[in-house]
Amino acid sequence: MAPTDIDAYLAHLAEPQRRTLSKLRADIRAVLPEAQECISYGMPAFRVEGTVVAGFAAFKNHLSYLPHSGSVLPALADDLAEYTMTKGSLHFPTDQPLPRALVRKLISTRLQQADIERGLGT
């Protein structure tokens, strides 16, 4: 059965995936305190002004940050050189959270590309 909210999604994960994605969730919330949490395409996501701007997912051998745009990751290629990725997902180890500064940069880039004017939380 598909999760209905982010808490349900995280509850079904084993450690260290749950802990790592819980930290990512907290970091996204710190940057986007006004964002609405949701499930998009079966994965946790964050919506601002009706637009999904960030998300994440757990897989067997890695975790993914999802900017919900195919142009965010290429725009930050230099910052992401140590990670593997596809056009729409940034992969990172199950036990190594993304740095908060990188999360902030990913979200800022997505907001700019979506033309959403927001002051980012600290």
BELCORKA-V871794 format. One line per field, one symbol per residue. ss: DSSP state (a for helix, b for strand, c for the rest). psi: psi as a letter, one per 30 degrees, with the letter a starting at -180 (. if undefined). burial: b if it has 9 or more other C-alpha atoms within 8 Angstrom, else e. A space follows every 10 residues. Layout:
# BELCORKA-V871794
ss=???
psi=???
burial=???
This chain:
# BELCORKA-V871794
ss=cccccaaaaa acccccaaaa aaaaaaaaaa accccbbbbb ccbbbbbbcc bbbbbbbbcc ccbbbbcccc caaaaccccc cccbbccccb bbccccccca aaaaaaaaaa aaaccccccc cc
psi=kkkfleeeee fgklkgeeee feeeeeeeee eiffkkklkk hglklkkkhf kkfllllkle gllkkjfhkf feeefgeefg eflllaegkk kllfgjlkke eeeeeeeeee eeefhjjkkk l.
burial=eebebbebbb eebeeebbeb bbbbeebbbb bbeebebbbe eebbbbbbee ebbbbbbbee ebbbbbbbbb ebbeebeeeb eeebeeebbb bbbbeebeee ebbbebbbbb bbeeeeeeee ee
